[in-house]
Amino acid sequence: MPDERKGEGPGSENLSSSDRSNFERRVTDLDKRLDNARAHHAAKDPDGSSAVRARGMAYGLRMASEFVGAVLVGGLIGFGLDRWLGTTPWLFLVFFFLGFAAGVVNVTRSFTRLQEEIKVATKGDIGRSLPNDDDD
């Protein structure tokens, strides 16, 4: 284990010339390997569709959790108020449907934002009809 009090730890400027050249060679080698990996990834996915797809999946999970969360919060608030005020089941039903409406509004707003981001990323080239193989 290096002793930092003796100047042997991280950030030490006491590297021998052979250590420094080995370090520089390793950094150069790592740069080349990273460039090769980036080029390979860019060749596999030239239009970046996998990133857009992954972002779409993340948005889908987020929208689902927001919707379920809104319904649960609304139902729990209604249930708690019903227990406290003794109005079972009316406030539960009211707040459950309010939570449902809030969830639908959140999903709609998120979907609209996702559509705008995809439109910007694809430069508006989305949703146009393409000829299929069945048309002769």
VOVOFI-100743 format. One record per residue: z, y negated, x negated of N, C-alpha, C in turn; residue number from 1; residue in one letter. Coordinates in pm, whole numbers, padded with zeros to 5 digits. Atoms other than C-alpha are relative to their C-alpha. Layout:
! residues N
+--------+--------+--------+--------+--------+--------+--------+--------+--------+-----+---------+
:    n.Z :    n.Y :    n.X :   ca.Z :   ca.Y :   ca.X :    c.Z :    c.Y :    c.X : num : residuo :
+--------+--------+--------+--------+--------+--------+--------+--------+--------+-----+---------+
:      Z :      Y :      X :      Z :      Y :      X :      Z :      Y :      X : NUM :       A :
...
+--------+--------+--------+--------+--------+--------+--------+--------+--------+-----+---------+
! end
This chain:
! residues 136
+--------+--------+--------+--------+--------+--------+--------+--------+--------+-----+---------+
:    n.Z :    n.Y :    n.X :   ca.Z :   ca.Y :   ca.X :    c.Z :    c.Y :    c.X : num : residuo :
+--------+--------+--------+--------+--------+--------+--------+--------+--------+-----+---------+
:  00000 :  00117 : -00085 :  00000 :  00000 :  00000 :  00000 : -00123 : -00090 :   1 :       M :
:  00005 :  00118 :  00085 : -00096 : -00336 : -00151 :  00124 : -00087 :  00019 :   2 :       P :
: -00116 :  00088 : -00003 :  00186 : -00569 : -00237 : -00050 : -00144 :  00007 :   3 :       D :
:  00051 :  00134 : -00019 :  00104 : -00913 : -00096 :  00068 : -00101 : -00091 :   4 :       E :
: -00070 :  00093 :  00089 :  00363 : -01078 : -00319 : -00065 : -00005 : -00138 :   5 :       R :
:  00064 : -00005 :  00130 :  00162 : -00973 : -00625 : -00147 : -00040 :  00009 :   6 :       K :
:  00138 :  00041 : -00015 : -00167 : -01100 : -00483 : -00096 :  00114 :  00019 :   7 :       G :
:  00086 : -00116 : -00017 : -00301 : -00755 : -00396 : -00041 :  00022 :  00146 :   8 :       E :
:  00024 : -00022 : -00142 : -00319 : -00794 : -00018 : -00130 : -00061 :  00048 :   9 :       G :
:  00120 :  00057 : -00058 : -00587 : -00915 :  00219 : -00011 : -00147 : -00038 :  10 :       P :
:  00022 :  00139 :  00035 : -00742 : -01245 :  00123 :  00020 : -00026 : -00148 :  11 :       G :
: -00022 :  00016 :  00142 : -00677 : -01185 : -00243 : -00130 : -00039 : -00068 :  12 :       S :
:  00118 :  00045 :  00071 : -00919 : -01363 : -00475 : -00012 :  00068 : -00137 :  13 :       E :
: -00003 : -00067 :  00130 : -00846 : -01128 : -00769 : -00083 :  00128 :  00001 :  14 :       N :
:  00086 : -00116 : -00001 : -01142 : -00892 : -00727 : -00072 :  00010 : -00134 :  15 :       L :
:  00076 : -00018 :  00124 : -01301 : -00746 : -01033 : -00149 : -00014 :  00031 :  16 :       S :
:  00144 :  00019 : -00022 : -01674 : -00796 : -01082 : -00062 :  00125 :  00062 :  17 :       S :
:  00055 : -00123 : -00059 : -01745 : -00430 : -00997 :  00040 :  00012 :  00147 :  18 :       S :
: -00043 : -00003 : -00139 : -01536 : -00452 : -00679 : -00079 : -00100 :  00084 :  19 :       D :
:  00075 :  00103 : -00071 : -01712 : -00773 : -00580 : -00144 :  00046 :  00024 :  20 :       R :
:  00139 : -00046 : -00018 : -02058 : -00623 : -00639 : -00006 :  00116 :  00100 :  21 :       S :
: -00005 : -00108 : -00099 : -01958 : -00308 : -00443 :  00017 : -00057 :  00141 :  22 :       N :
: -00023 :  00062 : -00130 : -01833 : -00528 : -00159 : -00129 : -00066 :  00050 :  23 :       F :
:  00124 :  00067 : -00040 : -02152 : -00736 : -00154 : -00109 :  00101 :  00035 :  24 :       E :
:  00097 : -00104 : -00031 : -02366 : -00420 : -00162 :  00029 :  00063 :  00136 :  25 :       R :
: -00038 : -00058 : -00129 : -02170 : -00274 :  00132 : -00031 : -00096 :  00115 :  26 :       R :
:  00030 :  00098 : -00105 : -02207 : -00598 :  00331 : -00150 : -00007 :  00024 :  27 :       V :
:  00145 :  00002 : -00014 : -02580 : -00606 :  00263 : -00049 :  00125 :  00072 :  28 :       T :
:  00036 : -00125 : -00066 : -02610 : -00241 :  00364 :  00036 : -00005 :  00149 :  29 :       D :
: -00043 :  00011 : -00139 : -02415 : -00311 :  00684 : -00093 : -00094 :  00077 :  30 :       L :
:  00094 :  00091 : -00065 : -02643 : -00607 :  00766 : -00132 :  00070 :  00032 :  31 :       D :
:  00124 : -00073 : -00023 : -02949 : -00385 :  00726 :  00014 :  00101 :  00113 :  32 :       K :
: -00023 : -00099 : -00105 : -02800 : -00114 :  00945 :  00012 : -00066 :  00137 :  33 :       R :
: -00012 :  00072 : -00126 : -02708 : -00368 :  01213 : -00136 : -00051 :  00048 :  34 :       L :
:  00134 :  00046 : -00037 : -03060 : -00516 :  01206 : -00084 :  00116 :  00052 :  35 :       D :
:  00073 : -00118 : -00047 : -03207 : -00166 :  01241 :  00046 :  00043 :  00139 :  36 :       N :
: -00053 : -00040 : -00130 : -02976 : -00086 :  01532 : -00044 : -00099 :  00108 :  37 :       A :
:  00045 :  00100 : -00097 : -03064 : -00414 :  01706 : -00148 :  00016 :  00031 :  38 :       R :
:  00143 : -00020 : -00021 : -03435 : -00353 :  01655 : -00026 :  00125 :  00085 :  39 :       A :
:  00015 : -00125 : -00076 : -03400 :  00003 :  01790 :  00037 : -00025 :  00146 :  40 :       H :
: -00044 :  00029 : -00137 : -03211 : -00123 :  02096 : -00103 : -00088 :  00071 :  41 :       H :
:  00100 :  00088 : -00061 : -03467 : -00399 :  02157 : -00128 :  00077 :  00031 :  42 :       A :
:  00120 : -00080 : -00025 : -03751 : -00144 :  02129 :  00020 :  00091 :  00121 :  43 :       A :
: -00028 : -00088 : -00113 : -03582 :  00088 :  02381 :  00002 : -00076 :  00132 :  44 :       K :
: -00017 :  00079 : -00122 : -03517 : -00192 :  02633 : -00057 : -00139 : -00023 :  45 :       D :
:  00059 :  00128 :  00037 : -03767 : -00473 :  02566 :  00024 : -00113 :  00099 :  46 :       P :
: -00017 :  00106 : -00099 : -03713 : -00660 :  02893 :  00147 : -00025 :  00036 :  47 :       D :
: -00142 :  00021 : -00026 : -03331 : -00632 :  02895 :  00045 :  00048 :  00136 :  48 :       G :
: -00032 : -00045 : -00135 : -03327 : -00445 :  03225 :  00133 :  00075 :  00007 :  49 :       S :
: -00128 : -00072 : -00006 : -03027 : -00232 :  03130 :  00117 : -00097 :  00009 :  50 :       S :
: -00107 :  00100 : -00010 : -02813 : -00545 :  03086 :  00007 : -00055 :  00142 :  51 :       A :
:  00003 :  00050 : -00138 : -02923 : -00674 :  03427 :  00056 :  00106 :  00094 :  52 :       V :
: -00050 : -00110 : -00083 : -02854 : -00332 :  03580 :  00152 :  00014 : -00012 :  53 :       R :
: -00144 : -00013 :  00021 : -02508 : -00314 :  03424 :  00073 : -00116 :  00067 :  54 :       A :
: -00063 :  00115 : -00064 : -02428 : -00665 :  03546 : -00001 :  00017 :  00151 :  55 :       R :
:  00007 : -00025 : -00144 : -02544 : -00565 :  03895 :  00105 :  00099 :  00046 :  56 :       G :
: -00104 : -00098 : -00035 : -02314 : -00264 :  03896 :  00138 : -00064 : -00004 :  57 :       M :
: -00129 :  00069 :  00009 : -02024 : -00481 :  03783 :  00021 : -00090 :  00121 :  58 :       A :
: -00010 :  00086 : -00119 : -02098 : -00728 :  04063 :  00027 :  00084 :  00124 :  59 :       Y :
: -00022 : -00085 : -00115 : -02114 : -00443 :  04313 :  00145 :  00047 :  00011 :  60 :       G :
: -00140 : -00041 : -00001 : -01773 : -00313 :  04213 :  00092 : -00117 :  00033 :  61 :       L :
: -00083 :  00117 : -00028 : -01631 : -00664 :  04220 : -00006 : -00038 :  00147 :  62 :       R :
:  00013 :  00033 : -00142 : -01771 : -00730 :  04568 :  00075 :  00100 :  00087 :  63 :       M :
: -00071 : -00102 : -00078 : -01632 : -00401 :  04698 :  00150 : -00021 : -00008 :  64 :       A :
: -00144 :  00020 :  00014 : -01287 : -00471 :  04557 :  00045 : -00128 :  00070 :  65 :       S :
: -00035 :  00122 : -00072 : -01289 : -00826 :  04696 :  00005 :  00024 :  00151 :  66 :       E :
:  00004 : -00028 : -00143 : -01383 : -00697 :  05039 :  00122 :  00082 :  00042 :  67 :       F :
: -00115 : -00085 : -00034 : -01119 : -00423 :  05043 :  00130 : -00078 : -00015 :  68 :       V :
: -00120 :  00081 :  00021 : -00860 : -00664 :  04902 :  00024 : -00098 :  00114 :  69 :       G :
: -00015 :  00097 : -00109 : -00928 : -00923 :  05172 :  00047 :  00068 :  00127 :  70 :       A :
: -00041 : -00074 : -00121 : -00896 : -00664 :  05450 :  00146 :  00044 : -00012 :  71 :       V :
: -00139 : -00046 :  00018 : -00573 : -00522 :  05302 :  00099 : -00116 :  00008 :  72 :       L :
: -00092 :  00114 : -00004 : -00414 : -00864 :  05250 :  00014 : -00051 :  00144 :  73 :       V :
: -00007 :  00043 : -00139 : -00504 : -00970 :  05603 :  00083 :  00095 :  00084 :  74 :       G :
: -00078 : -00098 : -00076 : -00366 : -00646 :  05747 :  00147 : -00003 : -00034 :  75 :       G :
: -00141 :  00004 :  00039 : -00044 : -00668 :  05546 :  00070 : -00126 :  00050 :  76 :       L :
: -00059 :  00123 : -00053 :  00017 : -01030 :  05646 :  00025 :  00016 :  00150 :  77 :       I :
: -00017 : -00022 : -00144 : -00039 : -00940 :  06012 :  00110 :  00099 :  00031 :  78 :       G :
: -00105 : -00100 : -00020 :  00184 : -00633 :  05986 :  00138 : -00062 : -00024 :  79 :       F :
: -00128 :  00064 :  00030 :  00462 : -00835 :  05824 :  00041 : -00100 :  00107 :  80 :       G :
: -00032 :  00096 : -00106 :  00441 : -01111 :  06083 :  00035 :  00071 :  00131 :  81 :       L :
: -00033 : -00078 : -00120 :  00441 : -00853 :  06364 :  00141 :  00054 : -00007 :  82 :       D :
: -00137 : -00053 :  00016 :  00757 : -00693 :  06226 :  00103 : -00111 :  00013 :  83 :       R :
: -00095 :  00110 :  00003 :  00923 : -01029 :  06178 :  00013 : -00065 :  00138 :  84 :       W :
: -00002 :  00069 : -00128 :  00825 : -01180 :  06515 :  00004 :  00095 :  00120 :  85 :       L :
: -00005 : -00098 : -00108 :  00814 : -00858 :  06719 : -00119 : -00008 :  00094 :  86 :       G :
:  00120 :  00014 : -00084 :  00460 : -00911 :  06846 : -00098 :  00115 : -00020 :  87 :       T :
:  00085 : -00115 :  00034 :  00326 : -00567 :  06753 : -00098 :  00029 :  00112 :  88 :       T :
:  00088 : -00003 :  00116 :  00019 : -00510 :  06728 : -00092 : -00123 : -00010 :  89 :       P :
:  00097 :  00110 : -00015 : -00140 : -00849 :  06807 : -00026 : -00078 : -00129 :  90 :       W :
:  00023 :  00075 :  00124 : -00088 : -01041 :  06483 : -00065 :  00087 : -00106 :  91 :       L :
:  00066 : -00091 :  00094 : -00185 : -00734 :  06282 : -00151 :  00001 :  00026 :  92 :       F :
:  00142 : -00003 : -00033 : -00516 : -00717 :  06469 : -00069 : -00132 : -00035 :  93 :       L :
:  00059 :  00132 :  00029 : -00579 : -01091 :  06436 : -00022 : -00016 : -00149 :  94 :       V :
:  00011 :  00020 :  00145 : -00510 : -01100 :  06062 : -00089 :  00106 : -00065 :  95 :       F :
:  00091 : -00102 :  00052 : -00695 : -00772 :  06003 : -00144 : -00048 :  00013 :  96 :       F :
:  00136 :  00048 : -00020 : -01011 : -00921 :  06152 : -00027 : -00128 : -00078 :  97 :       F :
:  00017 :  00116 :  00088 : -00952 : -01249 :  05967 : -00027 :  00044 : -00144 :  98 :       L :
:  00024 : -00054 :  00134 : -00931 : -01049 :  05644 : -00138 :  00060 : -00012 :  99 :       G :
:  00134 : -00057 :  00000 : -01248 : -00864 :  05738 : -00104 : -00112 : -00010 : 100 :       F :
:  00094 :  00112 :  00005 : -01427 : -01195 :  05800 :  00001 : -00066 : -00137 : 101 :       A :
: -00009 :  00059 :  00134 : -01300 : -01337 :  05471 : -00070 :  00089 : -00103 : 102 :       A :
:  00067 : -00092 :  00091 : -01423 : -01025 :  05291 : -00151 : -00009 :  00012 : 103 :       G :
:  00145 :  00012 : -00021 : -01769 : -01056 :  05444 : -00050 : -00131 : -00060 : 104 :       V :
:  00040 :  00130 :  00057 : -01786 : -01425 :  05345 :  00000 :  00009 : -00153 : 105 :       V :
: -00005 : -00014 :  00146 : -01680 : -01340 :  04986 : -00117 :  00083 : -00052 : 106 :       N :
:  00110 : -00086 :  00044 : -01938 : -01062 :  04957 : -00133 : -00075 :  00013 : 107 :       V :
:  00123 :  00077 : -00020 : -02213 : -01286 :  05098 : -00014 : -00107 : -00108 : 108 :       T :
:  00002 :  00104 :  00102 : -02122 : -01568 :  04859 : -00029 :  00060 : -00139 : 109 :       R :
:  00023 : -00065 :  00129 : -02111 : -01332 :  04560 : -00143 :  00052 : -00012 : 110 :       S :
:  00136 : -00052 :  00002 : -02442 : -01172 :  04655 : -00101 : -00113 : -00021 : 111 :       F :
:  00088 :  00115 :  00017 : -02609 : -01513 :  04682 :  00003 : -00048 : -00144 : 112 :       T :
: -00013 :  00041 :  00140 : -02475 : -01608 :  04338 : -00071 :  00100 : -00092 : 113 :       R :
:  00068 : -00102 :  00081 : -02602 : -01277 :  04192 : -00151 : -00014 :  00012 : 114 :       L :
:  00143 :  00019 : -00017 : -02947 : -01334 :  04341 : -00051 : -00118 : -00081 : 115 :       Q :
:  00041 :  00118 :  00076 : -02964 : -01680 :  04184 : -00001 :  00029 : -00150 : 116 :       E :
: -00004 : -00035 :  00142 : -02860 : -01543 :  03843 : -00117 :  00090 : -00038 : 117 :       E :
:  00112 : -00089 :  00029 : -03122 : -01268 :  03860 : -00131 : -00077 :  00004 : 118 :       I :
:  00122 :  00081 : -00009 : -03387 : -01519 :  03968 : -00018 : -00084 : -00126 : 119 :       K :
:  00009 :  00077 :  00124 : -03304 : -01735 :  03665 : -00035 :  00091 : -00117 : 120 :       V :
:  00024 : -00093 :  00111 : -03301 : -01433 :  03432 : -00142 :  00054 :  00000 : 121 :       A :
:  00135 : -00055 : -00009 : -03637 : -01306 :  03559 : -00105 : -00109 :  00019 : 122 :       T :
:  00091 :  00115 : -00016 : -03790 : -01655 :  03588 : -00072 :  00004 :  00135 : 123 :       K :
:  00054 :  00000 : -00135 : -03846 : -01609 :  03962 : -00092 :  00116 :  00032 : 124 :       G :
:  00091 : -00113 : -00022 : -04047 : -01288 :  03923 :  00078 :  00116 :  00060 : 125 :       D :
: -00079 : -00103 : -00066 : -03842 : -01088 :  04171 : -00037 :  00004 :  00148 : 126 :       I :
:  00021 : -00017 : -00142 : -03907 : -00948 :  04514 : -00144 : -00012 :  00045 : 127 :       G :
:  00139 :  00007 : -00044 : -04286 : -00976 :  04511 : -00051 :  00141 :  00023 : 128 :       R :
:  00049 : -00134 : -00031 : -04478 : -00686 :  04658 : -00098 :  00044 : -00108 : 129 :       S :
:  00086 : -00061 :  00099 : -04655 : -00455 :  04419 : -00083 :  00109 :  00066 : 130 :       L :
:  00077 : -00109 : -00060 : -04938 : -00218 :  04501 :  00060 :  00135 : -00040 : 131 :       P :
: -00051 : -00133 :  00032 : -04828 :  00141 :  04522 : -00116 :  00098 : -00012 : 132 :       N :
:  00103 : -00101 :  00024 : -05018 :  00461 :  04448 : -00064 :  00051 :  00128 : 133 :       D :
:  00053 : -00051 : -00126 : -05069 :  00541 :  04816 : -00115 : -00084 :  00052 : 134 :       D :
:  00109 :  00088 : -00045 : -05303 :  00244 :  04869 : -00129 :  00037 : -00072 : 135 :       D :
:  00129 : -00033 :  00061 : -05664 :  00342 :  04813 : -00104 : -00101 :  00035 : 136 :       D :
+--------+--------+--------+--------+--------+--------+--------+--------+--------+-----+---------+
! end
